[in-house]
Amino acid sequence: MSSAGIGRRQALFLPVAAFALPSAGWQLRWSPVPGKDGLGAFEGVEDDRANSHPGVKHIYAQGNTYRFDMHKRDRDTATDRQRNEVRGMRTGGNALDMDNGQTWRFTYSMFIPSTLKATGSFTHIMQTKMPGLGSAPITVMSLRRQGNTPTIEFRVTEGDTLVGRTDLAPLQDRWISTEVEIKIGNAGEGHVAWLIRNGETTVLDVRKSGVDTWLDDRVRPKWGIYRSLSDSAQIQDCHLLLRDLRAYQLM
């Protein structure tokens, strides 16, 4: 069986730890159902933008999950990197805007196989950005090697601020749950909180205040695999699975 087939079989049978609903004041704004909403749950899909792997779909709904495939041969329009991502949130046919001064919380479960490796350069699996080309990400969740240790980390790009980091290896080849809270604010008025659970165990629960989480226009999340090819020893065919995606706004 191929590595992709093994990944599909593993993902079907491993349990998910669900988050409790946020406390009063949080309003559920987005809760896509992959089998029903498909990729229409997102504003846009960036699947092999350079057509480097013709005829192959890399991003798709699979049962109750969203699956992102990445092959060694895949290239983005900038050929030193790879990108298969979805961007933004859509509900009822309309895009959800995340604006300056608002606070949002994302909860979801993810399956990171051991084939999706941390790299010495960037391997992002979630970002927040403003729309348009050429702007830096606002925040990134990344798989990054610290020396010889693979880790998963969350950073605010402005000031290269580390929110938190933990070892990646114990979290791979199983379903884990994550929660990201972002207060959108300019010039140090924002905050970011990040939580990871492995089953019933809270692995990481961190918060960073006084950070810059606003560029201009609006903010939108991105999910998928976006990685540099510079750390070639860590690059192989891989995938990422997401499910139970939810977005809440503090009202």
N, C-alpha and C positions, 0 to 999 in steps of 0.2 A: 504494500500500500504506500502511496506517495506521502510525503510529509504533510501536504495540504489535507489529504484524506484523514491522516491521523489526527490532525488538529480539529477537523470537523467532528470526529467521533468523540474525542476528549471533551469538547465543548458541550456536547449534548448531555453528558451525564454528571458533570461536576456541579455542586450546589452553589447558589448565590445567597449572600447575606444581604438582606434588604435593610434600607435605612428607615427609621421612624419618620413620620411626616414632620416637617418643620413646625415650630410652635406658632401660636397666633400671630397674625401680622404678615405671614408669608402667603402669597397667592400662587397657586400652580398655574403657570402660563403655557407650558409646553410639555407634552407627554406622548411622543410619537409611538405608534405601533408598527414595527417594521413590516409585518405581513399585510397590513392594511394601507399604511401611508407610503411605504417604500421610500425612495429617495426624494419624493416630494415633500418630506418633512424638513428638508434643508433648502436654503436659498440657492445654493449652487453646489455642483459636484465637480471636483478637479480630478478626473480619472485619466491618467496618462495624457496630459495636455500636449505633449510633443508627439503623440502617436508613435512612440518607440516600440510598442508591442501590439501591433494591429490585430483587431478581431478579438481581443481579450478584455473582458470586463473585470476590473479590479475592485470595484466598490458595489456592493449589492446587499439586499436583505436576504437573510437565510433563516427561515423560521422566525423566531422571536429575537434575532440578533441582526446587527449590522456588521458586515464583514469587509475588511480592507486587506487585499492581497498585495504583496510587493515581491517582485522577482529581481534577481540580480541584473537582468538586462534592462529593466525599466529606467527611463531617464525623464527628467523634467525638461522644460524649455531651456533652463540653465543646466548644461550637461554634466556638471560636477555634483549633481544632487538628484534625489528622487522625491516625488510628491504624489501621493494619492490621498486626497482629503475631501471632506465635505465642509461647507461653510454656512454659518447663519442658521436661523430657525424659522420655520414657516408653519403657520397654523391657520386653518380656514382659508387657505390661499393667500394669506398675507404674511409678510415678513415681520418678525418681532424686533423692535428697536431697543437697544440698550444705551441709555443716554447718561450724560454727566450728572452726578448726584444720586443716581439710582444704585440700589444694592440687589444683586442677583446671587442665587445659589443653584449650582448644578449638582445633581446626584446621579450616579450610574454605576454599573458594574462592568468590569473589563477582564478580558482573558488575554494575557500577554504570554505567548509561547516562548520556549527557550530559544527558538530560532530567531526571534526578534531581539537582537542583542543591544546592549548599551555600547555606545561608541565614544571615542575620545573627542570627536567633534559633536555636531548637533544631531540628535535623533528626537524629534518632537512628536508627541502623540496627542497633545491638545495645545491649542493656542487661543489667545484672544487678540484680535486685530481690528483696526478700522478698515472700512472698505477701500478698495483702490490698490493699484500696483505700486510697489517700491517702498512702502512703509514698513518699518520694523514691527515685529510683534509687540504687544503690550505685556502679555504674560505667556509663559511656556511651561508645560509639563513635559519633561524630557527624560530619556534613558541615557545616562552619561557615565562613563568610566572615570573613577577616581583612582589613579594608579592602575592597579590590577583588579580593582573592585567595581563590579557593575552596580550602579545605583539608579533609583528613580528620584527625580527632584522637581521642584517647582520654583520658578524665578520670575521676578518682575524685571523687565528689560531695562527700564530707566534706572540707572545706577547699578545695574547688574546685581540686583538684590536677591539673595537666596532666601526663600521662604522656609524651605525644609528639604530634607534628603533622607533616604533610608535605603538599605540594601535591597537590590532588585531580585536576586536569585530565589529567596524564599517565597516570593510573590508570583513567580512564573509557573506556567502550566497548571493554573487553577483560576477559578473565578475569585476576584477580589472586588471590593466596593470602594468608591472614592467620592468625595464631596469637595467641591470648590466653591468658596464664597468670595465674591468680589464687590467691594464698594467702589464705584467709578468716581474718581476724583483727580483733579489736576494739582500739580505742585505740592505733593505730599498730603493731599486730603483723602486719599484712598486707603483701603486696607484689603488684604487677602488672607483668607483662612483655608487650610487644606487638611483633609483627613483621609486616611486610608484604613480600611478594615480588611482583615484576612479571616473570614468566618466570623466568629464572635470576638476576635481579638482586635483591639485598636492598635495598629502598628505605629501610626503617626498622627498627631493632632497639633498643628502649629498655626500661628497667626502672626502676620507682620502688618503693623500699622504705619501711617505716615509715608505711604508710597504713592507714586504717580501712576495712575491706571487710566489715564485719558490722553488721547492725542488730539482728535478733532472728529467732527461729523457724527459718528456713533461707534459703538463697539459690537463686534459679533464673535461668537466662538467658532473654532474650527476643531475637527477631530479627524484622525487618520494617522498616516505615517509620512513624515517629512524628514528626510535625513541626508546628510552629507555622505559622499562616497569616499572621503579622504581616508577613513579608517577601514581599508579594504578587507582586513583580516576578520572583521566582525560582520561583514555584509554577506547575507545569504537569502535564499527564498524564505519568505516569512508571511505572517498575517497578524491582524489584530481584530478582536471581537469586542463589540460593545452591546449592552442591552440595558433595559430599564432606564433609559435616558429621561431625566426630568429637569425642568428649569422652573424655579420659583422666584418671584419678585417680592421684595419687602415693601409693603404698601403703607 
